[in-house]
């Protein structure tokens, strides 16, 4: 069971708690997790990544085991602690402006 922590605005949109659990078959990658997240919560489709290109939205960041995975390849396996459900994948809404 994969744990995914969502930012406030996405959990409000999905009408869920701060963390969701997903069944993702190995290998556990960002693409696999986001595909399952959008399948289970279709209202999140297009909010984390672009509808067409499936590229990460500019102000969305991914963290796993205290490391920034935002620019990692979508098919790169995530750390074992995330794949085993020990640590959550954090989806963070970045803040910009000045």
C-alpha positions in Angstrom: 0.0 0.0 0.0 1.5 3.3 -1.1 0.9 6.4 1.0 0.5 9.8 -0.7 0.2 13.0 1.3 -1.8 15.7 -0.5 -1.7 19.5 -0.1 -4.8 21.1 1.4 -6.3 22.4 -1.9 -6.0 18.9 -3.5 -7.4 17.0 -0.6 -10.3 19.5 -0.5 -11.0 18.9 -4.2 -10.7 15.1 -3.8 -12.8 15.3 -0.5 -10.3 13.1 1.3 -8.0 13.3 4.3 -4.4 14.6 4.3 -3.1 11.2 3.2 -4.5 8.6 0.8 -3.5 4.9 0.4 -3.1 3.4 -3.1 -2.5 0.0 -4.5 0.3 0.3 -7.0 2.0 -2.7 -8.6 5.8 -2.8 -8.7 7.8 -1.0 -9.9 6.6 1.9 -7.9 7.3 5.0 -9.9 5.9 8.6 -10.0 4.0 7.8 -13.2 2.4 4.6 -11.6 1.4 6.5 -8.5 -0.1 9.5 -10.3 -1.9 7.2 -12.8 -3.6 5.4 -9.9 -4.2 8.6 -8.0 -6.0 10.1 -11.0 -7.9 6.9 -11.6 -9.1 6.7 -8.1 -9.8 10.5 -7.8 -10.7 11.6 -11.3 -11.3 15.2 -10.1 -7.5 15.5 -9.6 -6.8 14.8 -13.3 -5.0 17.8 -14.7 -4.2 19.4 -11.3 -0.9 17.7 -10.6 0.3 17.1 -14.2 -0.9 18.4 -17.6 -3.8 16.5 -19.2 -2.1 15.9 -22.5 1.7 15.8 -21.9 1.5 14.3 -18.4 4.3 16.7 -17.4 4.4 17.9 -13.8 2.7 21.3 -13.3 5.3 24.1 -12.6 4.2 24.8 -9.0 3.9 21.1 -7.9 6.8 19.3 -6.2 7.3 15.7 -5.2 9.3 14.6 -2.1 10.2 11.0 -1.1 12.3 10.2 1.9 13.4 13.8 2.4 14.6 14.1 -1.2 13.2 16.2 -4.0 11.9 13.9 -6.8 10.3 16.7 -8.8 12.7 16.5 -11.7 13.3 12.8 -11.6 12.1 10.7 -14.6 8.5 9.6 -14.2 9.5 5.9 -14.6 12.4 6.0 -12.1 11.7 3.6 -9.2 11.0 5.4 -5.9 12.8 4.5 -2.7 11.9 1.2 -1.0 10.5 3.0 2.0 7.9 4.6 -0.2 7.2 1.4 -2.1 6.7 -0.5 1.2 4.4 2.2 2.6 6.8 3.1 5.4 7.2 6.7 4.1 4.6 8.7 2.1 5.2 10.4 -1.2 4.6 14.1 -0.5 2.9 16.2 -3.1 3.6 19.8 -2.3 2.1 23.0 -3.8 5.1 25.3 -4.2 4.8 29.0 -3.4 6.0 31.6 -5.9 5.9 35.4 -6.0 7.7 38.3 -4.5 
